[in-house]
Amino acid sequence: MSNEWRRIVAALDNPGRRAVYAELVLGVTGLPTTKRTKAIAALQDAGLVDDEGKAIPDVFARLLAEHPPVTRTGIDRWVVDGRIQHYPAKPADRLEVLEWVATQLTPGSYSEAEITEQLAAFTSDVASLRRYLVDAELIHRDADGSIYRLT
């Protein structure tokens, strides 16, 4: 993967270089010659300015094309690093997330404390997740709420 974007960001991190780049893009001047010359050299090194000292117009478009945004699909739209970031609004999507959680659990019977411990790996709001799993009938809760079983 290209690191060209890092050179550009590093060059533009300096206020003086940003000012010179803005001057080149807008066609105005303002910095003293010595500082301007050094800034142009750094901008050329970063690939923002050509050998004639003119701003390269498509540099940002090229970088964006090289690094398109990542489109997340499936449960990755709501799960990051194995943890639920938020629940989908659509019932079918929510069920997809809940089914994924259920497949990650070890089959068996659990006390509330034990199921809570397992669900804590997926979210900080364990009570909501537990309730969603029960409502979706992916986990069965005994009438007294003392035992939970995967269905």
N, C-alpha and C positions, 0 to 999 in steps of 0.2 A: 504494500500500500504506500502511496506517495506521501511524503512529509512536506510537500510544497506549501501546504496551508500553514504549517508551523513557521516557516521562514517569513511568510507574509504577515502573520499575526505578530511575530516578534518585531518585524520592521515597523509595523504600525503601532506598536505598543509605546514607542517613543514619541512624545508630543511634537518635537521638532520635525521628525520625519513625517508625521501625519500632516503637519502644516505644509511642508514642501510638497507632499503628495497632493494635497488639496490644491495647492498653487498650480501644480502641473495639470491636474484634471480640469481646473477652472480657468487656467491661463492667466493667473495673476502672480505677482511676486511680493515679497515682504521681508524675508530673512536675509541677514548679512551673507555675502558671497561665500565666505569660508565655511560657515555652518551649512549653507545650502549645498555646496559641492560635496561635503561629507554625507549629507543626508541623501543626495541623489545617488551616490555610490552605494550606500546601504540599500536603497530602494531598488537599484539595478540588481544587486546581489540577491535580493528577495524575489526578483522576477516581476516587480510591479512597474518598472520603468525600463524602456528599451535603451539601446546604445546612444540614441540621439537625445536622451533625456525627456522623452515623451511617455506619458502614462499609457500602459498597455490596457486597452479598453475591455478585453474579454477575460481578464485574469480571474475575476470572481465567478463568472459563469462557468469557466473551466473547472475551478475547484468544486463548485456545487455539483457539476456533472460527474466528477470523479468520486464524490462522496454523497450519493443520494441519501435521503432520509430513510431510515430503516422502518419498514412497514411491518408491524407485528400482526400475527395472525393467530387464530385459535385461542387457546387459553392464555397465550403470551400477551394478549391484549390487556389482561387483568392480573396476571401472575408474573412477578419479576423475582428472579433468584429464588424460586420455590415458595414465595410468599404472596398472598393475595393483596394487591394494592387497593382494589376496590371491587365491588360486586357489580356485574352487568345489570342493566335495567331490564333487558329482555329476558323473560323467563327461560327460554330455550338456551340462551347463552349462560345464564346463571346455573342452569342444570349441568351444562358442560363443565363448568368450573367445579361444581359440587361432585360430579362423577369422577373428575380427576382426583380430587381430594380423597374420595372413598377408595380409589384404586391404590392410593399411597399408604393406606392404613393396613395394619396387620389384622387379618380376620380373627375374631374371638369375641369374648364377652368382657366388658370393662365397667368398672365403677365410674362414677362421674369424674372423680379425680384423675383416673387413668386415661379416660377419653379426652379430658381437658388437656392433659400433658401432651398427648399425641397431636391434638389440634393446634396447640400453641406453636408448633413448627410452621404452621401455614398462615397465622394471623395473630394479631394482638387482641382482637375482639373474638375470643373463643366462644363466648356465649351465643353470639349471633351465628357463627359458623355451625355450632352444634345444633341450634334451632333450625337453621336452613337445611342441614342434613336430615334431621328428623322429619321436617315438613315435606322434603322431597322423597321421603321413605327410603333413603339410602342407609340410614341407621334407625334401628328400632329401639325405642326407650320403653322400659317396663312402666307399668301404670304408676308405680311409686317413685319413678325417676332414679332408682338406685343402680340399675343395670342397663348398659347400652350394648347393642349387638349390630354388627354390619349385616345388612340384608342382602 
